[in-house]
Amino acid sequence: MKLLIQLVILLSIYSCNTTEDILVEHKGALRNIMHKGDLSAKANLKEFENIKGLYGLGAVENLKGEILILDGVPYISSCEIKDSVKINSIEKTFDAKAALFVYTQVINWIDIKIPFDVQTYSQLETFIQAEAKHQGIDVEMPFPFLIEGEFDSFDWHVIDWKAGDMEHSHEKHIQAGLHGTMHNTNGEVLGFYSNKHHAIYTHHTTNMHLHIKTDDNQLVGHVDDLMLGDYNSLKLPLNIE
């Protein structure tokens, strides 16, 4: 009987470290934006206010900025003209609508050190898939993750689409607003991994969609490429109430 009780406890602990309770949902789809030019609002962020453990990312309606929500704190990143120069403007508000929004609710995370030999975007994607599987997460289902630490570099953009332009491409989305490369920067990345949502919320060349907030709060944007530094941690969902 004692052995049976111990087995039940072990099974219950293991079952907590799965995505059974991690529901990733989305509003809108990249293919409708890219192929149909549908930039209309698919989600009102006001409806997500005050949700404990909310994590989300996406694009503002009409592709006029980027969305990042970290543990219920919203960051709406857009382009603003100041002294004839286009700059990144960041507001902490739910008063926005999204043409694309991917979101989930996570209460607890497990922290994993990223090995030094994992540096590139593709190496990171491979590591996340392998480590998630190792932690008991069903990698055939979408799941969120966080990357925290140092970045040797990362390519970023904040979209600012020209009204009326119906010719969409990934390259034009990058060039349409602010974009660049930052070096030796600390930050936090929210990502969603899925091998089932190409052209919905990941591009066809990757299973990941990443947005970053730098620790100095000077930039919130979409990550197009990256090189990790020496000290980074991966956080995977561990929903235990």
Secondary structure, DSSP 8 states (H G I E B T S, - for coil): -HHHHHHHHHHHHHHHSSSTT---EEES-HHHHHHH---S--EEGGGGTT-TTEEEEEEEGGG--EEEEETTEEEEEEEEEETTEEEEEEE--S--EEEEEEEEE-S-EEEEE--TT--BHHHHHHHHHHHHHHTT--TTS-EEEEEEEEEEEEEEEE----TT-----HHHHHHTSEEEEEEEEEEEEEEEE-SS-BTTTB-TT-SEEEEEEETTSS-EEEEEEEEEEEEEEEEEE----
